[in-house]
Amino acid sequence: MSGVQQLQGNILTPAGWMNGSIAFSEKVIRIDGQAVDPASNQQHYILPGFVDLHVHGAGGKDTMEAGNAIEVIARMHAQHGTTSMLATTMTAPLADLEQALQALAGVCQKRSSGAARVLGVHLEGPYINPGKLGAQPDFAHAGSLAQVKHLHAIAPIKLITVAPEMDGHLALISELTALGMRVQLGHTLGTYEDGVAALANGASSFTHLYNAMSRMDHRAPGMVGAALAHAQFSEIIPDLLHVHPGAIRAAMRAIPNLYCVTDSTAASGMPDGEYMLGRQVVHKCLGGVRLADGTLAGSTLTMDQALRNLVSIGLALEDASKRVSTYAADFLGAADRGRLQTGSYADMVVLDRALNLIAVYIEGEKIDLENA
């Protein structure tokens, strides 16, 4: 991005709110201004762009379709403030995964104009428990390092969801962590003890906390209990359908860096009807996405709505912002994203006082919101 641009307003920085200006090209050049309580004026909010680590689809397209699906998905989410994301796969036969990753490889290397930055792949399965598929197709199996390396050679895998109780998976978690991949625990029937052992072996987060995992009971804490007792990071879906607001707030008290994901599907940004989620037909109706048997199957959530939902259940805007931006970037080790400071990428959202999007910038490029 050439040329220096400038925005003015209430800017959320790692040091707190500043009222002033931010100068940027591809990256932030400087931020000038004074500390401020943003309630003291009516200027726009300027926040870090949203970081979504769990994106299956949008705009009628699913990551498993291959072809140009990821271009449509990344553009739609950019129009809702997502500036960087992980393209998320479904549990599927190896040939389907290979085809999907081949289509993702080029986009992971080069961002398309008007689209969110695709930082890499979130492999959600097939290394999950076949007894806790949720909306995943029935192709789950135990994982192997050789297979992960094979897939990683096609497109960069940044994050893998694993059920730790499966045979060989504790060792696999250690091996994946040694390769620099992040491992999340999910789609699991594992016990509290399985979760604690997996964290000791290098797992560092949980996939859509509460959903598709063994529940917490006071005598059998389950995987949820392991997360609440020990996790520093976990993702959660704040569409207010997957998780009750009270359970979201409880998780925020227990897990310091709880971050939000959309788990969005092809139905995101589309009218009610039938869509594909991997090999599964899903139905969008009344704001949710479900299988024919009523099982929740991802969401239609966008990250700008996630931010508004968090504020609606009582979070301060600066706290909500960290949970849709900073903490996810921290989890991936992306220190130049998810925050506005000198040298960070100029990934920004501009919001009015009702938290509606006015503008989105990705690496300094202004995104066209006209067709959002």
C-alpha positions in Angstrom: 0.0 0.0 0.0 1.6 3.3 -1.1 0.9 6.7 0.3 0.3 7.9 3.8 -3.3 8.0 5.0 -4.8 9.4 8.2 -7.8 8.8 10.4 -9.1 10.8 13.4 -11.2 9.7 16.3 -11.1 7.7 19.5 -8.3 5.2 18.9 -8.0 2.1 21.0 -4.3 1.4 21.6 -2.5 -1.1 23.8 -2.0 1.7 26.3 -5.7 2.6 26.3 -8.0 5.1 24.5 -6.5 8.1 22.7 -8.3 10.9 21.0 -6.3 12.0 18.0 -5.0 10.7 14.7 -3.4 7.6 13.3 -1.1 7.8 10.2 -0.6 4.7 8.2 0.3 3.1 4.9 0.5 -0.8 4.9 1.5 -0.5 8.6 0.8 2.1 11.3 3.4 4.9 11.1 2.4 6.9 14.2 -0.5 7.6 16.6 -0.8 11.1 17.9 -3.2 12.4 20.6 -4.2 12.5 24.2 -5.5 9.9 26.6 -9.3 10.1 26.6 -12.5 8.6 28.0 -14.4 8.0 24.7 -17.7 8.7 26.5 -16.6 12.3 26.8 -17.2 13.0 23.1 -19.2 11.8 20.1 -16.3 10.9 17.7 -16.0 7.5 16.0 -14.2 4.6 17.5 -11.1 3.2 15.7 -10.4 -0.3 16.8 -8.0 -3.1 15.7 -9.4 -5.2 12.8 -11.1 -8.4 13.9 -9.1 -11.7 13.9 -11.3 -14.9 13.3 -9.6 -18.2 13.7 -12.6 -20.4 12.8 -14.2 -19.6 9.4 -15.9 -22.4 7.4 -17.7 -20.2 4.9 -19.8 -17.2 3.9 -21.7 -15.8 0.9 -23.0 -19.2 -0.1 -19.4 -20.7 -0.3 -17.7 -23.3 1.9 -13.9 -23.8 2.3 -14.3 -27.5 1.3 -15.7 -26.5 -2.1 -12.2 -25.5 -3.3 -12.2 -23.5 -6.5 -12.6 -19.7 -5.8 -14.7 -20.3 -2.6 -12.1 -18.8 -0.3 -12.1 -15.5 -2.3 -15.8 -15.1 -1.8 -15.5 -16.0 1.9 -12.6 -13.7 2.6 -14.3 -10.8 0.9 -17.6 -11.2 2.7 -15.9 -11.4 6.1 -13.7 -8.3 5.3 -16.9 -6.4 4.7 -17.8 -7.2 8.3 -14.5 -6.1 9.8 -12.5 -9.3 9.8 -9.0 -8.3 8.7 -7.3 -11.7 9.2 -8.6 -15.2 9.5 -7.9 -18.9 9.4 -9.7 -20.9 6.7 -11.3 -23.8 8.5 -11.8 -27.3 7.0 -14.3 -30.0 7.9 -13.7 -33.7 8.9 -13.5 -35.4 5.5 -11.6 -38.1 3.5 -8.0 -37.3 2.7 -8.7 -36.6 -0.9 -11.2 -33.9 0.0 -8.8 -32.3 2.4 -6.0 -32.3 -0.2 -8.3 -30.6 -2.7 -9.5 -28.0 -0.3 -5.9 -27.2 0.9 -4.7 -26.9 -2.7 -7.3 -24.2 -3.3 -6.2 -22.4 -0.1 -2.5 -22.5 -0.7 -2.3 -19.5 -3.1 -4.5 -17.3 -0.9 -2.4 -18.0 2.1 0.6 -16.7 0.2 -0.9 -13.6 -1.2 -3.9 -11.6 -0.1 -6.4 -10.6 -2.7 -7.5 -7.0 -2.9 -10.7 -6.4 -1.0 -10.3 -9.6 1.1 -9.3 -10.5 4.6 -5.8 -11.8 5.0 -5.9 -15.6 5.2 -3.1 -16.4 7.7 -3.4 -20.2 7.2 -5.5 -23.2 7.8 -7.4 -24.4 10.9 -7.8 -28.2 10.4 -10.9 -29.0 12.4 -10.7 -32.8 12.2 -10.5 -35.5 11.1 -8.6 -36.2 14.4 -11.7 -36.0 16.5 -13.8 -38.4 18.5 -16.4 -40.1 16.2 -18.7 -40.1 19.3 -18.7 -36.3 19.5 -19.0 -35.2 15.8 -21.4 -32.3 16.4 -22.0 -31.2 12.8 -18.9 -32.9 11.5 -19.3 -35.7 8.9 -18.5 -39.2 10.0 -14.9 -39.4 8.7 -13.1 -39.1 12.0 -10.0 -41.2 12.7 -6.9 -41.1 14.8 -4.2 -38.8 13.5 -0.6 -39.3 12.4 2.3 -36.9 12.1 3.0 -38.1 8.6 -0.5 -37.2 7.4 -0.4 -33.8 9.0 3.0 -33.1 7.4 1.6 -34.2 4.1 -1.3 -31.7 4.4 0.9 -29.0 5.8 3.1 -29.2 2.7 0.1 -28.3 0.6 -1.0 -25.3 2.6 0.2 -23.9 5.9 -1.6 -25.4 8.9 -1.6 -23.0 11.8 -4.1 -24.7 14.1 -5.5 -28.2 14.5 -8.4 -29.4 16.6 -7.7 -32.8 18.3 -9.6 -35.1 20.6 -6.9 -35.9 23.2 -8.4 -39.2 24.3 -7.9 -40.9 20.9 -5.1 -43.5 20.7 -1.8 -41.9 20.2 -3.0 -38.3 20.4 -1.1 -37.2 23.4 2.1 -38.0 21.6 0.8 -36.4 18.4 0.0 -33.2 20.3 3.6 -33.0 21.5 4.8 -33.6 17.9 2.5 -31.0 16.4 3.5 -28.4 19.0 7.2 -29.1 18.2 6.4 -28.2 14.6 5.1 -24.8 15.7 1.4 -25.6 15.2 -1.2 -24.6 17.7 -3.4 -27.5 19.0 -6.9 -27.0 20.3 -9.0 -29.6 22.2 -12.4 -30.2 20.8 -15.0 -32.6 19.5 -14.1 -34.7 22.4 -15.5 -37.1 25.0 -12.3 -36.8 27.0 -12.3 -36.5 30.7 -10.9 -33.7 32.8 -7.7 -35.7 33.3 -7.4 -36.1 29.5 -7.6 -32.4 29.1 -5.0 -31.7 31.7 -2.7 -34.2 30.2 -3.1 -32.7 26.7 -2.3 -29.2 28.1 0.8 -30.7 29.7 1.8 -32.1 26.3 1.5 -28.8 24.5 -2.2 -28.2 23.6 -3.0 -24.6 24.3 -6.7 -23.8 23.6 -10.1 -25.3 23.2 -12.4 -25.4 20.1 -15.8 -23.6 20.5 -15.8 -23.9 24.3 -18.8 -25.8 25.8 -19.9 -27.1 22.4 -19.0 -30.7 21.2 -17.1 -31.6 24.4 -17.7 -33.4 27.6 -19.7 -31.2 30.0 -18.7 -30.1 33.5 -20.2 -31.8 36.5 -19.0 -31.2 40.0 -17.9 -34.8 40.3 -16.8 -35.3 36.7 -15.5 -31.9 35.5 -15.0 -33.1 31.9 -13.2 -31.2 29.2 -15.1 -28.0 30.0 -13.8 -28.3 33.6 -10.2 -28.7 32.3 -10.6 -25.5 30.2 -12.1 -23.5 33.0 -9.6 -24.7 35.5 -6.4 -24.5 33.5 -6.7 -22.7 30.1 -5.0 -19.4 29.2 -6.7 -19.4 25.8 -9.9 -20.7 24.3 -12.3 -19.8 21.5 -16.0 -19.3 22.0 -18.9 -18.6 19.7 -20.7 -15.5 21.0 -23.8 -15.7 18.7 -25.9 -16.1 21.9 -27.3 -19.3 20.4 -24.3 -21.7 21.0 -23.6 -20.4 24.5 -25.8 -18.7 27.1 -24.6 -15.2 28.0 -24.1 -16.3 31.6 -21.8 -19.2 30.5 -19.8 -16.7 28.3 -19.3 -14.5 31.3 -18.3 -17.4 33.5 -15.7 -18.5 30.9 -14.3 -14.9 30.7 -13.7 -14.9 34.5 -11.9 -18.3 34.3 -9.9 -18.0 31.1 -7.8 -14.9 30.8 -7.5 -14.8 27.0 -10.9 -16.1 25.9 -11.3 -15.0 22.3 -14.3 -15.1 20.0 -14.8 -16.9 16.7 -17.7 -17.0 14.3 -17.6 -20.7 13.2 -19.3 -19.1 10.2 -20.8 -21.2 7.4 -21.8 -20.7 3.8 -25.1 -19.4 5.1 -23.4 -16.3 6.6 -24.6 -13.2 4.8 -27.2 -15.2 2.9 -31.1 -15.6 3.1 -32.7 -18.5 4.9 -32.4 -21.8 3.0 -30.2 -24.9 2.4 -26.4 -24.7 2.2 -23.5 -27.0 2.4 -21.1 -27.4 5.3 -18.5 -29.8 3.9 -20.5 -32.8 2.8 -23.4 -31.9 5.1 -26.6 -30.1 4.1 -27.4 -27.4 6.6 -30.5 -25.2 7.0 -30.5 -21.5 7.9 -33.6 -20.4 9.7 -34.3 -17.9 12.5 -30.7 -16.7 12.6 -29.2 -20.2 13.2 -27.7 -23.0 11.1 -28.7 -26.6 11.9 -28.6 -30.1 10.5 -31.9 -31.8 9.7 -32.0 -33.3 13.2 -31.8 -29.8 14.8 -28.1 -30.0 15.7 -26.4 -26.6 15.6 -24.0 -26.6 12.6 -21.8 -23.6 12.8 -23.3 -20.1 12.7 -24.2 -17.1 10.6 -22.2 -14.8 12.9 -20.0 -12.1 11.7 -17.3 -10.5 13.9 -18.9 -7.0 13.9 -22.0 -8.6 15.4 -19.9 -10.6 17.8 -18.5 -7.3 19.1 -22.0 -5.9 19.5 -23.1 -9.1 21.3 -20.3 -8.9 23.8 -21.1 -5.2 24.6 -24.8 -6.1 24.9 -24.1 -8.7 27.6 -22.2 -6.1 29.6 -18.6 -6.0 28.4 -16.7 -2.7 28.1 -15.9 -1.9 24.5 -12.1 -2.2 25.1 -12.5 -5.6 26.7 -14.8 -6.8 23.8 -12.3 -5.5 21.3 -9.5 -7.6 22.7 -11.7 -10.7 22.5 -12.4 -10.2 18.8 -8.9 -9.1 17.9 -5.9 -9.1 20.3 -6.2 -12.4 22.1 -6.6 -14.4 18.9 -3.6 -12.7 17.4 -1.6 -13.4 20.6 -2.7 -17.0 20.5 -1.2 -17.4 17.0 1.9 -15.4 17.9 1.0 -12.6 15.4 2.4 -9.7 17.3 1.9 -7.3 14.4 -1.9 -7.9 14.2 -4.8 -7.4 16.5 -3.6 -4.1 18.0 -3.0 -0.6 16.9 0.6 0.6 17.5 3.5 1.8 15.5 4.7 -1.0 13.2 1.6 -3.1 13.4 -0.3 -3.8 10.2 -2.9 -1.1 9.5 -5.8 -3.5 10.1 -8.6 -1.3 11.5 -12.3 -0.9 11.8 -14.1 2.4 12.2 -17.3 2.3 14.1 -20.0 4.8 14.9 -21.4 5.3 18.4 -23.9 2.5 17.9 -21.0 0.2 17.0 -22.0 0.0 13.3 -19.2 -0.4 10.8 -18.3 2.8 8.9 -15.0 1.7 7.4 -12.6 -1.2 7.3 -8.9 -1.1 6.4 -6.8 -4.2 5.7 -3.0 -3.6 5.6 -3.9 0.0 4.7 -6.4 -0.9 1.9 -9.8 0.6 2.4 -12.5 -2.1 1.9 -15.6 -1.4 -0.2 -18.6 -1.8 2.2 -21.2 -0.9 -0.4 -22.2 -4.5 -1.0 -21.8 -5.7 2.5 
